[in-house]
Amino acid sequence: MFTGIVQGSFPILSVERKPGLNTLRFDLPAALVEGLAIGASVSVDGVCLTVATIEGSCVNFDVMQQTLSLTTIGELNAEDVVNLERSAKQGAEVGGHIVSGHVDGCAEVIAIDQPENNCFISYRVAAEKMKYIFPKGFVGLNGCSLTIADVNKSENAFTVCYIPETLRVTTHGTKRIGDRVNFEIDRQTQAIVDTVENFLGDNPGLLNAS
């Protein structure tokens, strides 16, 4: 479990590619490595990865084929910069919203608007995911807990407004039109929508009640 408040953005030291398996290697600051253990979960651009090895300040993560296929992790190369967050500890403040790190696919950047001191980025997602997207709702993008500012159902798109601090600490300020980011639905919203859909599906007469 993660809070969606990333702890910074860090470059990948190396990527080792094998059939169906990539290994990402990072050289991380002491504050992030302290107390980290093999088997621990870390959010890497919003994807929950398991620590495979630790050698001093160097940390390796193994990424399986399913994750490589569903997310942007398979596109990453050495020196690419990604958002990182260690898993939340019991009792920790949740400054964003609960993020699982089990992403639902990718969102494509389709528009960027940067009026003075503001930044609006619009994203397109798969049509079937739009039922979980609401104005003022939460969404996870590359590991960041973000609030949805606007929704365009006809374009399967939504817009997020970024504060300067988010752009400074994360990689979102470097995104360009056509880039893809890892996308995670707010699980509470998903549970409500799916429960209502299932209930109405089991009770079709309610839709026709006067």
Backbone hydrogen bonds, N-H to C=O, Kabsch-Sander energy under -0.5 kcal/mol:
donor,donor_aa,acceptor,acceptor_aa,energy
2,F,99,V,-2.7
6,V,4,G,-0.8
7,Q,84,L,-2.7
8,G,84,L,-0.5
10,F,82,V,-2.6
12,I,80,D,-2.4
13,L,25,R,-2.7
14,S,25,R,-1.4
16,E,23,T,-2.5
17,R,15,V,-0.6
18,K,16,E,-0.5
18,K,21,L,-3.0
21,L,18,K,-2.1
22,N,63,V,-2.2
23,T,16,E,-2.6
24,L,22,N,-0.5
24,L,61,F,-2.7
25,R,14,S,-2.4
26,F,59,V,-2.5
28,L,26,F,-0.6
28,L,57,S,-2.7
32,L,29,P,-1.2
33,V,29,P,-1.5
34,E,30,A,-2.4
36,L,33,V,-2.4
39,G,51,V,-2.1
40,A,37,A,-2.2
42,V,49,L,-2.6
43,S,85,E,-3.3
44,V,42,V,-0.7
44,V,47,V,-2.7
45,D,43,S,-0.6
45,D,83,N,-3.2
46,G,142,N,-0.6
47,V,44,V,-1.7
48,C,46,G,-0.5
48,C,101,G,-2.5
49,L,42,V,-2.9
49,L,47,V,-0.7
51,V,40,A,-2.7
52,A,60,N,-3.1
53,T,60,N,-1.0
55,E,58,C,-3.1
58,C,55,E,-2.1
59,V,26,F,-2.5
60,N,53,T,-2.5
61,F,24,L,-2.4
62,D,50,T,-0.7
63,V,22,N,-3.2
65,Q,20,G,-0.9
68,L,64,M,-2.2
69,S,65,Q,-2.3
70,L,66,Q,-1.9
71,T,67,T,-2.0
75,E,72,T,-1.8
76,L,73,I,-1.3
79,E,12,I,-3.0
80,D,77,N,-2.0
82,V,10,F,-2.5
84,L,8,G,-2.5
85,E,43,S,-1.5
87,S,41,S,-1.4
88,A,1,M,-2.6
92,A,89,K,-2.4
95,G,93,E,-1.0
97,H,3,T,-1.0
99,V,2,F,-2.8
103,V,101,G,-1.0
104,D,183,F,-3.0
105,G,183,F,-0.6
107,A,181,V,-2.7
108,E,124,R,-2.5
109,V,179,D,-2.9
110,I,122,S,-2.7
111,A,122,S,-1.2
113,D,120,F,-3.0
118,N,115,P,-2.3
119,C,162,Y,-0.6
120,F,113,D,-3.3
121,I,160,V,-2.4
122,S,111,A,-2.8
123,Y,158,F,-3.0
124,R,108,E,-2.4
125,V,156,N,-2.3
129,K,126,A,-2.0
130,M,126,A,-0.5
130,M,127,A,-1.3
132,Y,129,K,-1.8
133,I,130,M,-1.8
134,F,132,Y,-0.6
136,K,148,I,-3.2
137,G,134,F,-2.2
139,V,146,L,-2.0
140,G,184,E,-2.7
141,L,139,V,-0.5
141,L,144,C,-2.0
142,N,182,N,-2.5
144,C,141,L,-2.1
145,S,4,G,-2.8
146,L,139,V,-2.6
146,L,144,C,-0.6
148,I,137,G,-2.8
149,A,159,T,-2.8
150,D,159,T,-1.3
152,N,157,A,-3.1
153,K,151,V,-0.5
155,E,152,N,-0.9
156,N,153,K,-1.2
157,A,152,N,-2.4
158,F,123,Y,-2.0
159,T,150,D,-2.6
160,V,121,I,-2.6
161,C,147,T,-0.6
162,Y,119,C,-3.1
162,Y,160,V,-0.5
166,T,163,I,-0.5
167,L,163,I,-1.7
168,R,164,P,-2.0
169,V,165,E,-2.4
170,T,166,T,-2.1
174,T,171,T,-1.8
175,K,172,H,-1.3
178,G,109,V,-2.7
179,D,176,R,-2.3
181,V,107,A,-2.6
183,F,105,G,-2.7
184,E,140,G,-2.6
186,D,138,F,-0.6
190,Q,186,D,-2.4
191,A,187,R,-2.4
192,I,188,Q,-2.1
193,V,189,T,-2.6
194,D,190,Q,-2.7
195,T,191,A,-2.1
196,V,192,I,-2.4
197,E,193,V,-2.5
198,N,194,D,-2.6
199,F,195,T,-2.4
200,L,196,V,-2.6
201,G,197,E,-2.3
202,D,198,N,-1.7
203,N,199,F,-1.0
206,L,203,N,-1.9
207,L,204,P,-1.2
208,N,204,P,-0.5
208,N,205,G,-0.8
209,A,206,L,-0.7
